[in-house]
Amino acid sequence: MTDELEIVETLPPLHPGEVLREEFMKPLGLSAGAVAKALKLPRTRIERIVREEIGISTDTALRLGRLFNVSSQFWLNLQTRFEIETLLPEISRELEEIRPIAP
């Protein structure tokens, strides 16, 4: 069981664009253009998300949720988790210096 935990801890943060690409678009045979058209968004936005260049905004999360019949919160949670896992190592020292006000 310990080996499994170590493997999980060494995986890079999961970008929501990877989930969109690998779990939704590929299995359904959808191109970025087809998704963008269905969402009424620029194709370049979807292309940049699946290339993991940009994150998923609330607007995009609402649209993806509707399109794929999942909650918009699903997409926002993926984005938030990615941002936390990416930023935490960068600012961990500064966070340690912050003293909580409440007990």
Biopython code that builds the backbone (N, CA, C, O; Angstrom):
import numpy as np
from Bio.PDB.StructureBuilder import StructureBuilder

atoms = [
    (1, "MET", "N", (0.823, -1.202, 0.000)),
    (1, "MET", "CA", (0.000, 0.000, 0.000)),
    (1, "MET", "C", (0.864, 1.263, 0.000)),
    (1, "MET", "O", (0.496, 2.259, -0.622)),
    (2, "THR", "N", (1.974, 1.234, 0.668)),
    (2, "THR", "CA", (2.864, 2.388, 0.716)),
    (2, "THR", "C", (3.391, 2.731, -0.669)),
    (2, "THR", "O", (3.490, 3.908, -1.014)),
    (3, "ASP", "N", (3.732, 1.717, -1.472)),
    (3, "ASP", "CA", (4.242, 1.968, -2.813)),
    (3, "ASP", "C", (3.222, 2.717, -3.666)),
    (3, "ASP", "O", (3.584, 3.608, -4.433)),
    (4, "GLU", "N", (1.946, 2.353, -3.530)),
    (4, "GLU", "CA", (0.898, 3.027, -4.301)),
    (4, "GLU", "C", (0.821, 4.497, -3.919)),
    (4, "GLU", "O", (0.686, 5.358, -4.788)),
    (5, "LEU", "N", (0.904, 4.785, -2.646)),
    (5, "LEU", "CA", (0.841, 6.158, -2.178)),
    (5, "LEU", "C", (2.014, 6.966, -2.705)),
    (5, "LEU", "O", (1.839, 8.117, -3.104)),
    (6, "GLU", "N", (3.188, 6.395, -2.714)),
    (6, "GLU", "CA", (4.368, 7.085, -3.225)),
    (6, "GLU", "C", (4.226, 7.410, -4.701)),
    (6, "GLU", "O", (4.646, 8.479, -5.144)),
    (7, "ILE", "N", (3.642, 6.506, -5.461)),
    (7, "ILE", "CA", (3.434, 6.746, -6.889)),
    (7, "ILE", "C", (2.491, 7.925, -7.085)),
    (7, "ILE", "O", (2.755, 8.804, -7.906)),
    (8, "VAL", "N", (1.401, 7.946, -6.339)),
    (8, "VAL", "CA", (0.430, 9.030, -6.464)),
    (8, "VAL", "C", (1.069, 10.365, -6.104)),
    (8, "VAL", "O", (0.827, 11.369, -6.774)),
    (9, "GLU", "N", (1.870, 10.384, -5.068)),
    (9, "GLU", "CA", (2.490, 11.627, -4.625)),
    (9, "GLU", "C", (3.516, 12.159, -5.616)),
    (9, "GLU", "O", (3.833, 13.348, -5.585)),
    (10, "THR", "N", (4.040, 11.317, -6.487)),
    (10, "THR", "CA", (5.044, 11.780, -7.433)),
    (10, "THR", "C", (4.456, 12.171, -8.786)),
    (10, "THR", "O", (5.178, 12.673, -9.648)),
    (11, "LEU", "N", (3.173, 11.952, -8.983)),
    (11, "LEU", "CA", (2.547, 12.342, -10.243)),
    (11, "LEU", "C", (2.475, 13.861, -10.333)),
    (11, "LEU", "O", (2.253, 14.530, -9.324)),
    (12, "PRO", "N", (2.658, 14.408, -11.521)),
    (12, "PRO", "CA", (2.516, 15.865, -11.659)),
    (12, "PRO", "C", (1.053, 16.259, -11.486)),
    (12, "PRO", "O", (0.165, 15.423, -11.653)),
    (13, "PRO", "N", (0.794, 17.515, -11.157)),
    (13, "PRO", "CA", (-0.596, 17.973, -11.026)),
    (13, "PRO", "C", (-1.376, 17.703, -12.317)),
    (13, "PRO", "O", (-0.848, 17.841, -13.421)),
    (14, "LEU", "N", (-2.613, 17.324, -12.157)),
    (14, "LEU", "CA", (-3.482, 16.998, -13.287)),
    (14, "LEU", "C", (-4.161, 18.264, -13.803)),
    (14, "LEU", "O", (-4.964, 18.878, -13.099)),
    (15, "HIS", "N", (-3.839, 18.645, -15.019)),
    (15, "HIS", "CA", (-4.440, 19.824, -15.637)),
    (15, "HIS", "C", (-5.843, 19.456, -16.140)),
    (15, "HIS", "O", (-6.024, 18.379, -16.709)),
    (16, "PRO", "N", (-6.831, 20.329, -15.942)),
    (16, "PRO", "CA", (-8.178, 20.014, -16.423)),
    (16, "PRO", "C", (-8.252, 19.820, -17.938)),
    (16, "PRO", "O", (-9.149, 19.142, -18.438)),
    (17, "GLY", "N", (-7.310, 20.417, -18.662)),
    (17, "GLY", "CA", (-7.273, 20.212, -20.110)),
    (17, "GLY", "C", (-6.975, 18.770, -20.470)),
    (17, "GLY", "O", (-7.476, 18.262, -21.474)),
    (18, "GLU", "N", (-6.166, 18.109, -19.662)),
    (18, "GLU", "CA", (-5.885, 16.695, -19.891)),
    (18, "GLU", "C", (-7.150, 15.867, -19.691)),
    (18, "GLU", "O", (-7.416, 14.944, -20.461)),
    (19, "VAL", "N", (-7.917, 16.185, -18.679)),
    (19, "VAL", "CA", (-9.176, 15.473, -18.423)),
    (19, "VAL", "C", (-10.139, 15.704, -19.580)),
    (19, "VAL", "O", (-10.759, 14.760, -20.070)),
    (20, "LEU", "N", (-10.266, 16.943, -20.015)),
    (20, "LEU", "CA", (-11.140, 17.259, -21.141)),
    (20, "LEU", "C", (-10.733, 16.464, -22.378)),
    (20, "LEU", "O", (-11.571, 15.859, -23.045)),
    (21, "ARG", "N", (-9.451, 16.476, -22.667)),
    (21, "ARG", "CA", (-8.933, 15.803, -23.858)),
    (21, "ARG", "C", (-9.069, 14.287, -23.768)),
    (21, "ARG", "O", (-9.613, 13.656, -24.674)),
    (22, "GLU", "N", (-8.574, 13.698, -22.672)),
    (22, "GLU", "CA", (-8.452, 12.245, -22.564)),
    (22, "GLU", "C", (-9.735, 11.544, -22.135)),
    (22, "GLU", "O", (-9.984, 10.411, -22.547)),
    (23, "GLU", "N", (-10.544, 12.195, -21.322)),
    (23, "GLU", "CA", (-11.733, 11.539, -20.780)),
    (23, "GLU", "C", (-13.031, 11.910, -21.491)),
    (23, "GLU", "O", (-14.038, 11.214, -21.358)),
    (24, "PHE", "N", (-13.007, 12.991, -22.236)),
    (24, "PHE", "CA", (-14.234, 13.428, -22.906)),
    (24, "PHE", "C", (-14.075, 13.494, -24.422)),
    (24, "PHE", "O", (-14.814, 12.835, -25.153)),
    (25, "MET", "N", (-13.120, 14.280, -24.891)),
    (25, "MET", "CA", (-13.007, 14.502, -26.330)),
    (25, "MET", "C", (-12.561, 13.253, -27.090)),
    (25, "MET", "O", (-13.199, 12.863, -28.067)),
    (26, "LYS", "N", (-11.478, 12.629, -26.652)),
    (26, "LYS", "CA", (-10.975, 11.447, -27.373)),
    (26, "LYS", "C", (-11.996, 10.315, -27.411)),
    (26, "LYS", "O", (-12.273, 9.786, -28.488)),
    (27, "PRO", "N", (-12.567, 9.924, -26.264)),
    (27, "PRO", "CA", (-13.529, 8.822, -26.313)),
    (27, "PRO", "C", (-14.760, 9.115, -27.181)),
    (27, "PRO", "O", (-15.349, 8.203, -27.763)),
    (28, "LEU", "N", (-15.137, 10.381, -27.259)),
    (28, "LEU", "CA", (-16.309, 10.754, -28.048)),
    (28, "LEU", "C", (-15.952, 11.166, -29.474)),
    (28, "LEU", "O", (-16.835, 11.494, -30.267)),
    (29, "GLY", "N", (-14.663, 11.148, -29.800)),
    (29, "GLY", "CA", (-14.225, 11.513, -31.142)),
    (29, "GLY", "C", (-14.479, 12.967, -31.485)),
    (29, "GLY", "O", (-14.797, 13.292, -32.629)),
    (30, "LEU", "N", (-14.339, 13.846, -30.497)),
    (30, "LEU", "CA", (-14.624, 15.267, -30.699)),
    (30, "LEU", "C", (-13.346, 16.069, -30.922)),
    (30, "LEU", "O", (-12.350, 15.876, -30.225)),
    (31, "SER", "N", (-13.386, 16.952, -31.882)),
    (31, "SER", "CA", (-12.276, 17.867, -32.114)),
    (31, "SER", "C", (-12.486, 19.126, -31.264)),
    (31, "SER", "O", (-13.573, 19.370, -30.740)),
    (32, "ALA", "N", (-11.423, 19.909, -31.144)),
    (32, "ALA", "CA", (-11.535, 21.188, -30.435)),
    (32, "ALA", "C", (-12.547, 22.087, -31.137)),
    (32, "ALA", "O", (-13.298, 22.816, -30.489)),
    (33, "GLY", "N", (-12.561, 22.029, -32.454)),
    (33, "GLY", "CA", (-13.517, 22.838, -33.206)),
    (33, "GLY", "C", (-14.957, 22.446, -32.922)),
    (33, "GLY", "O", (-15.822, 23.310, -32.775)),
    (34, "ALA", "N", (-15.215, 21.152, -32.846)),
    (34, "ALA", "CA", (-16.576, 20.680, -32.569)),
    (34, "ALA", "C", (-17.024, 21.082, -31.168)),
    (34, "ALA", "O", (-18.166, 21.496, -30.967)),
    (35, "VAL", "N", (-16.117, 20.956, -30.202)),
    (35, "VAL", "CA", (-16.453, 21.342, -28.831)),
    (35, "VAL", "C", (-16.682, 22.846, -28.759)),
    (35, "VAL", "O", (-17.651, 23.303, -28.152)),
    (36, "ALA", "N", (-15.805, 23.602, -29.368)),
    (36, "ALA", "CA", (-15.933, 25.061, -29.356)),
    (36, "ALA", "C", (-17.247, 25.507, -29.988)),
    (36, "ALA", "O", (-17.924, 26.394, -29.468)),
    (37, "LYS", "N", (-17.598, 24.898, -31.097)),
    (37, "LYS", "CA", (-18.843, 25.253, -31.770)),
    (37, "LYS", "C", (-20.039, 24.948, -30.878)),
    (37, "LYS", "O", (-20.961, 25.758, -30.773)),
    (38, "ALA", "N", (-20.028, 23.783, -30.236)),
    (38, "ALA", "CA", (-21.129, 23.409, -29.349)),
    (38, "ALA", "C", (-21.226, 24.350, -28.149)),
    (38, "ALA", "O", (-22.318, 24.621, -27.650)),
    (39, "LEU", "N", (-20.078, 24.842, -27.692)),
    (39, "LEU", "CA", (-20.049, 25.736, -26.530)),
    (39, "LEU", "C", (-20.225, 27.199, -26.899)),
    (39, "LEU", "O", (-20.380, 28.052, -26.026)),
    (40, "LYS", "N", (-20.200, 27.489, -28.201)),
    (40, "LYS", "CA", (-20.257, 28.869, -28.681)),
    (40, "LYS", "C", (-19.075, 29.683, -28.148)),
    (40, "LYS", "O", (-19.229, 30.797, -27.648)),
    (41, "LEU", "N", (-17.890, 29.079, -28.277)),
    (41, "LEU", "CA", (-16.640, 29.698, -27.843)),
    (41, "LEU", "C", (-15.639, 29.659, -28.992)),
    (41, "LEU", "O", (-15.811, 28.886, -29.935)),
    (42, "PRO", "N", (-14.601, 30.478, -28.925)),
    (42, "PRO", "CA", (-13.558, 30.411, -29.947)),
    (42, "PRO", "C", (-12.830, 29.059, -29.900)),
    (42, "PRO", "O", (-12.530, 28.546, -28.822)),
    (43, "ARG", "N", (-12.557, 28.508, -31.048)),
    (43, "ARG", "CA", (-11.841, 27.235, -31.146)),
    (43, "ARG", "C", (-10.502, 27.317, -30.431)),
    (43, "ARG", "O", (-10.069, 26.356, -29.796)),
    (44, "THR", "N", (-9.850, 28.467, -30.536)),
    (44, "THR", "CA", (-8.531, 28.624, -29.927)),
    (44, "THR", "C", (-8.586, 28.459, -28.400)),
    (44, "THR", "O", (-7.615, 27.998, -27.800)),
    (45, "ARG", "N", (-9.689, 28.823, -27.776)),
    (45, "ARG", "CA", (-9.783, 28.659, -26.324)),
    (45, "ARG", "C", (-9.747, 27.177, -25.956)),
    (45, "ARG", "O", (-9.042, 26.776, -25.030)),
    (46, "ILE", "N", (-10.507, 26.375, -26.684)),
    (46, "ILE", "CA", (-10.530, 24.940, -26.404)),
    (46, "ILE", "C", (-9.181, 24.318, -26.743)),
    (46, "ILE", "O", (-8.686, 23.472, -25.999)),
    (47, "GLU", "N", (-8.588, 24.725, -27.846)),
    (47, "GLU", "CA", (-7.264, 24.207, -28.218)),
    (47, "GLU", "C", (-6.235, 24.512, -27.133)),
    (47, "GLU", "O", (-5.421, 23.654, -26.791)),
    (48, "ARG", "N", (-6.267, 25.718, -26.597)),
    (48, "ARG", "CA", (-5.299, 26.110, -25.571)),
    (48, "ARG", "C", (-5.540, 25.373, -24.256)),
    (48, "ARG", "O", (-4.595, 25.064, -23.530)),
    (49, "ILE", "N", (-6.807, 25.094, -23.952)),
    (49, "ILE", "CA", (-7.116, 24.328, -22.735)),
    (49, "ILE", "C", (-6.577, 22.901, -22.872)),
    (49, "ILE", "O", (-5.896, 22.410, -21.972)),
    (50, "VAL", "N", (-6.877, 22.238, -23.988)),
    (50, "VAL", "CA", (-6.442, 20.846, -24.137)),
    (50, "VAL", "C", (-4.929, 20.723, -24.317)),
    (50, "VAL", "O", (-4.366, 19.654, -24.079)),
    (51, "ARG", "N", (-4.263, 21.804, -24.736)),
    (51, "ARG", "CA", (-2.793, 21.811, -24.784)),
    (51, "ARG", "C", (-2.205, 22.193, -23.422)),
    (51, "ARG", "O", (-0.988, 22.259, -23.246)),
    (52, "GLU", "N", (-3.094, 22.440, -22.477)),
    (52, "GLU", "CA", (-2.720, 22.759, -21.091)),
    (52, "GLU", "C", (-1.969, 24.081, -20.981)),
    (52, "GLU", "O", (-1.099, 24.250, -20.127)),
    (53, "GLU", "N", (-2.322, 25.012, -21.859)),
    (53, "GLU", "CA", (-1.705, 26.342, -21.851)),
    (53, "GLU", "C", (-2.481, 27.316, -20.973)),
    (53, "GLU", "O", (-1.904, 28.231, -20.384)),
    (54, "ILE", "N", (-3.778, 27.114, -20.891)),
    (54, "ILE", "CA", (-4.625, 27.972, -20.052)),
    (54, "ILE", "C", (-5.556, 27.089, -19.241)),
    (54, "ILE", "O", (-5.749, 25.910, -19.539)),
    (55, "GLY", "N", (-6.125, 27.691, -18.213)),
    (55, "GLY", "CA", (-7.052, 26.967, -17.359)),
    (55, "GLY", "C", (-8.494, 27.121, -17.822)),
    (55, "GLY", "O", (-8.781, 27.696, -18.872)),
    (56, "ILE", "N", (-9.370, 26.594, -17.015)),
    (56, "ILE", "CA", (-10.804, 26.633, -17.308)),
    (56, "ILE", "C", (-11.441, 27.713, -16.453)),
    (56, "ILE", "O", (-11.387, 27.660, -15.224)),
    (57, "SER", "N", (-12.039, 28.685, -17.105)),
    (57, "SER", "CA", (-12.728, 29.767, -16.408)),
    (57, "SER", "C", (-14.103, 29.287, -15.943)),
    (57, "SER", "O", (-14.562, 28.216, -16.339)),
    (58, "THR", "N", (-14.743, 30.078, -15.113)),
    (58, "THR", "CA", (-16.093, 29.750, -14.661)),
    (58, "THR", "C", (-17.043, 29.678, -15.847)),
    (58, "THR", "O", (-17.890, 28.786, -15.905)),
    (59, "ASP", "N", (-16.916, 30.595, -16.785)),
    (59, "ASP", "CA", (-17.756, 30.600, -17.983)),
    (59, "ASP", "C", (-17.594, 29.288, -18.764)),
    (59, "ASP", "O", (-18.578, 28.667, -19.166)),
    (60, "THR", "N", (-16.363, 28.890, -18.966)),
    (60, "THR", "CA", (-16.097, 27.654, -19.702)),
    (60, "THR", "C", (-16.580, 26.446, -18.910)),
    (60, "THR", "O", (-17.120, 25.505, -19.491)),
    (61, "ALA", "N", (-16.394, 26.459, -17.601)),
    (61, "ALA", "CA", (-16.855, 25.353, -16.753)),
    (61, "ALA", "C", (-18.369, 25.178, -16.849)),
    (61, "ALA", "O", (-18.866, 24.053, -16.918)),
    (62, "LEU", "N", (-19.090, 26.280, -16.852)),
    (62, "LEU", "CA", (-20.548, 26.202, -16.984)),
    (62, "LEU", "C", (-20.941, 25.578, -18.320)),
    (62, "LEU", "O", (-21.851, 24.752, -18.385)),
    (63, "ARG", "N", (-20.261, 25.972, -19.360)),
    (63, "ARG", "CA", (-20.554, 25.452, -20.700)),
    (63, "ARG", "C", (-20.169, 23.979, -20.837)),
    (63, "ARG", "O", (-20.934, 23.182, -21.382)),
    (64, "LEU", "N", (-18.979, 23.618, -20.341)),
    (64, "LEU", "CA", (-18.553, 22.214, -20.401)),
    (64, "LEU", "C", (-19.468, 21.317, -19.574)),
    (64, "LEU", "O", (-19.787, 20.197, -19.974)),
    (65, "GLY", "N", (-19.880, 21.819, -18.430)),
    (65, "GLY", "CA", (-20.805, 21.053, -17.593)),
    (65, "GLY", "C", (-22.091, 20.737, -18.331)),
    (65, "GLY", "O", (-22.586, 19.610, -18.297)),
    (66, "ARG", "N", (-22.611, 21.727, -18.982)),
    (66, "ARG", "CA", (-23.851, 21.539, -19.749)),
    (66, "ARG", "C", (-23.641, 20.566, -20.912)),
    (66, "ARG", "O", (-24.441, 19.653, -21.118)),
    (67, "LEU", "N", (-22.573, 20.765, -21.661)),
    (67, "LEU", "CA", (-22.301, 19.942, -22.831)),
    (67, "LEU", "C", (-22.117, 18.468, -22.473)),
    (67, "LEU", "O", (-22.668, 17.591, -23.138)),
    (68, "PHE", "N", (-21.348, 18.200, -21.432)),
    (68, "PHE", "CA", (-21.013, 16.823, -21.090)),
    (68, "PHE", "C", (-21.870, 16.255, -19.952)),
    (68, "PHE", "O", (-21.615, 15.157, -19.456)),
    (69, "ASN", "N", (-22.883, 17.016, -19.553)),
    (69, "ASN", "CA", (-23.833, 16.559, -18.542)),
    (69, "ASN", "C", (-23.145, 16.190, -17.223)),
    (69, "ASN", "O", (-23.452, 15.172, -16.603)),
    (70, "VAL", "N", (-22.219, 17.038, -16.823)),
    (70, "VAL", "CA", (-21.577, 16.932, -15.513)),
    (70, "VAL", "C", (-21.716, 18.308, -14.860)),
    (70, "VAL", "O", (-22.088, 19.277, -15.522)),
    (71, "SER", "N", (-21.424, 18.392, -13.588)),
    (71, "SER", "CA", (-21.564, 19.687, -12.929)),
    (71, "SER", "C", (-20.446, 20.633, -13.347)),
    (71, "SER", "O", (-19.334, 20.209, -13.663)),
    (72, "SER", "N", (-20.760, 21.898, -13.340)),
    (72, "SER", "CA", (-19.725, 22.894, -13.609)),
    (72, "SER", "C", (-18.690, 22.859, -12.483)),
    (72, "SER", "O", (-17.520, 23.181, -12.689)),
    (73, "GLN", "N", (-19.139, 22.467, -11.298)),
    (73, "GLN", "CA", (-18.239, 22.376, -10.153)),
    (73, "GLN", "C", (-17.150, 21.329, -10.388)),
    (73, "GLN", "O", (-16.034, 21.473, -9.887)),
    (74, "PHE", "N", (-17.465, 20.283, -11.140)),
    (74, "PHE", "CA", (-16.472, 19.268, -11.502)),
    (74, "PHE", "C", (-15.275, 19.936, -12.173)),
    (74, "PHE", "O", (-14.129, 19.688, -11.798)),
    (75, "TRP", "N", (-15.541, 20.781, -13.164)),
    (75, "TRP", "CA", (-14.483, 21.457, -13.912)),
    (75, "TRP", "C", (-13.753, 22.472, -13.037)),
    (75, "TRP", "O", (-12.529, 22.587, -13.097)),
    (76, "LEU", "N", (-14.507, 23.200, -12.230)),
    (76, "LEU", "CA", (-13.884, 24.196, -11.358)),
    (76, "LEU", "C", (-13.018, 23.533, -10.288)),
    (76, "LEU", "O", (-11.961, 24.054, -9.932)),
    (77, "ASN", "N", (-13.463, 22.389, -9.778)),
    (77, "ASN", "CA", (-12.660, 21.668, -8.788)),
    (77, "ASN", "C", (-11.350, 21.181, -9.391)),
    (77, "ASN", "O", (-10.303, 21.257, -8.748)),
    (78, "LEU", "N", (-11.403, 20.679, -10.630)),
    (78, "LEU", "CA", (-10.172, 20.269, -11.308)),
    (78, "LEU", "C", (-9.211, 21.446, -11.446)),
    (78, "LEU", "O", (-8.012, 21.317, -11.200)),
    (79, "GLN", "N", (-9.755, 22.593, -11.840)),
    (79, "GLN", "CA", (-8.927, 23.778, -12.033)),
    (79, "GLN", "C", (-8.334, 24.249, -10.712)),
    (79, "GLN", "O", (-7.145, 24.560, -10.636)),
    (80, "THR", "N", (-9.158, 24.300, -9.677)),
    (80, "THR", "CA", (-8.686, 24.753, -8.370)),
    (80, "THR", "C", (-7.605, 23.830, -7.827)),
    (80, "THR", "O", (-6.581, 24.291, -7.323)),
    (81, "ARG", "N", (-7.836, 22.526, -7.930)),
    (81, "ARG", "CA", (-6.845, 21.576, -7.434)),
    (81, "ARG", "C", (-5.521, 21.724, -8.188)),
    (81, "ARG", "O", (-4.448, 21.686, -7.586)),
    (82, "PHE", "N", (-5.607, 21.891, -9.505)),
    (82, "PHE", "CA", (-4.393, 22.067, -10.305)),
    (82, "PHE", "C", (-3.637, 23.316, -9.852)),
    (82, "PHE", "O", (-2.417, 23.286, -9.685)),
    (83, "GLU", "N", (-4.361, 24.402, -9.657)),
    (83, "GLU", "CA", (-3.714, 25.650, -9.254)),
    (83, "GLU", "C", (-3.064, 25.531, -7.882)),
    (83, "GLU", "O", (-1.956, 26.025, -7.675)),
    (84, "ILE", "N", (-3.744, 24.881, -6.948)),
    (84, "ILE", "CA", (-3.183, 24.708, -5.605)),
    (84, "ILE", "C", (-1.935, 23.837, -5.666)),
    (84, "ILE", "O", (-0.906, 24.185, -5.086)),
    (85, "GLU", "N", (-2.019, 22.706, -6.365)),
    (85, "GLU", "CA", (-0.873, 21.794, -6.434)),
    (85, "GLU", "C", (0.310, 22.409, -7.174)),
    (85, "GLU", "O", (1.460, 22.061, -6.906)),
    (86, "THR", "N", (0.037, 23.307, -8.092)),
    (86, "THR", "CA", (1.097, 23.965, -8.837)),
    (86, "THR", "C", (1.727, 25.101, -8.033)),
    (86, "THR", "O", (2.945, 25.279, -8.043)),
    (87, "LEU", "N", (0.898, 25.853, -7.348)),
    (87, "LEU", "CA", (1.381, 27.034, -6.624)),
    (87, "LEU", "C", (1.980, 26.706, -5.263)),
    (87, "LEU", "O", (2.920, 27.371, -4.828)),
    (88, "LEU", "N", (1.454, 25.700, -4.592)),
    (88, "LEU", "CA", (1.904, 25.394, -3.233)),
    (88, "LEU", "C", (3.417, 25.220, -3.113)),
    (88, "LEU", "O", (4.016, 25.806, -2.211)),
    (89, "PRO", "N", (4.053, 24.445, -3.976)),
    (89, "PRO", "CA", (5.511, 24.319, -3.842)),
    (89, "PRO", "C", (6.246, 25.658, -4.005)),
    (89, "PRO", "O", (7.300, 25.867, -3.404)),
    (90, "GLU", "N", (5.694, 26.545, -4.808)),
    (90, "GLU", "CA", (6.332, 27.837, -5.059)),
    (90, "GLU", "C", (6.278, 28.767, -3.851)),
    (90, "GLU", "O", (7.210, 29.535, -3.615)),
    (91, "ILE", "N", (5.192, 28.700, -3.088)),
    (91, "ILE", "CA", (5.023, 29.660, -1.996)),
    (91, "ILE", "C", (5.014, 29.004, -0.612)),
    (91, "ILE", "O", (4.660, 29.653, 0.372)),
    (92, "SER", "N", (5.393, 27.740, -0.526)),
    (92, "SER", "CA", (5.308, 27.025, 0.751)),
    (92, "SER", "C", (6.117, 27.703, 1.858)),
    (92, "SER", "O", (5.675, 27.751, 3.006)),
    (93, "ARG", "N", (7.290, 28.221, 1.522)),
    (93, "ARG", "CA", (8.108, 28.904, 2.547)),
    (93, "ARG", "C", (7.398, 30.152, 3.072)),
    (93, "ARG", "O", (7.389, 30.408, 4.276)),
    (94, "GLU", "N", (6.810, 30.920, 2.167)),
    (94, "GLU", "CA", (6.089, 32.115, 2.589)),
    (94, "GLU", "C", (4.886, 31.743, 3.444)),
    (94, "GLU", "O", (4.592, 32.424, 4.427)),
    (95, "LEU", "N", (4.189, 30.674, 3.084)),
    (95, "LEU", "CA", (3.029, 30.233, 3.857)),
    (95, "LEU", "C", (3.427, 29.843, 5.269)),
    (95, "LEU", "O", (2.696, 30.118, 6.220)),
    (96, "GLU", "N", (4.592, 29.198, 5.414)),
    (96, "GLU", "CA", (5.068, 28.795, 6.734)),
    (96, "GLU", "C", (5.317, 29.997, 7.638)),
    (96, "GLU", "O", (5.229, 29.885, 8.861)),
    (97, "GLU", "N", (5.622, 31.130, 7.048)),
    (97, "GLU", "CA", (5.900, 32.333, 7.828)),
    (97, "GLU", "C", (4.631, 33.055, 8.274)),
    (97, "GLU", "O", (4.687, 33.938, 9.129)),
    (98, "ILE", "N", (3.510, 32.690, 7.708)),
    (98, "ILE", "CA", (2.235, 33.318, 8.095)),
    (98, "ILE", "C", (1.722, 32.654, 9.365)),
    (98, "ILE", "O", (1.568, 31.435, 9.430)),
    (99, "ARG", "N", (1.465, 33.463, 10.352)),
    (99, "ARG", "CA", (0.972, 32.954, 11.630)),
    (99, "ARG", "C", (-0.555, 33.088, 11.667)),
    (99, "ARG", "O", (-1.085, 34.184, 11.484)),
    (100, "PRO", "N", (-1.253, 31.987, 11.900)),
    (100, "PRO", "CA", (-2.715, 32.045, 11.963)),
    (100, "PRO", "C", (-3.196, 32.957, 13.093)),
    (100, "PRO", "O", (-2.589, 32.995, 14.164)),
    (101, "ILE", "N", (-4.275, 33.682, 12.855)),
    (101, "ILE", "CA", (-4.854, 34.564, 13.853)),
    (101, "ILE", "C", (-5.713, 33.766, 14.820)),
    (101, "ILE", "O", (-5.631, 33.956, 16.034)),
    (102, "ALA", "N", (-6.538, 32.873, 14.283)),
    (102, "ALA", "CA", (-7.426, 32.075, 15.110)),
    (102, "ALA", "C", (-6.665, 30.884, 15.697)),
    (102, "ALA", "O", (-5.729, 30.378, 15.078)),
    (103, "PRO", "N", (-7.072, 30.429, 16.911)),
    (103, "PRO", "CA", (-6.396, 29.292, 17.530)),
    (103, "PRO", "C", (-6.597, 27.994, 16.770)),
    (103, "PRO", "O", (-6.082, 26.953, 17.179)),
]
sb = StructureBuilder()
sb.init_structure("model")
sb.init_model(0)
sb.init_chain("A")
sb.init_seg("    ")
for serial, (resi, resn, name, xyz) in enumerate(atoms, 1):
    if name == "N":
        sb.init_residue(resn, " ", resi, " ")
    sb.init_atom(name, np.array(xyz, "f"), 0.0, 1.0, " ", f" {name:<3s}", serial, name[0])
structure = sb.get_structure()
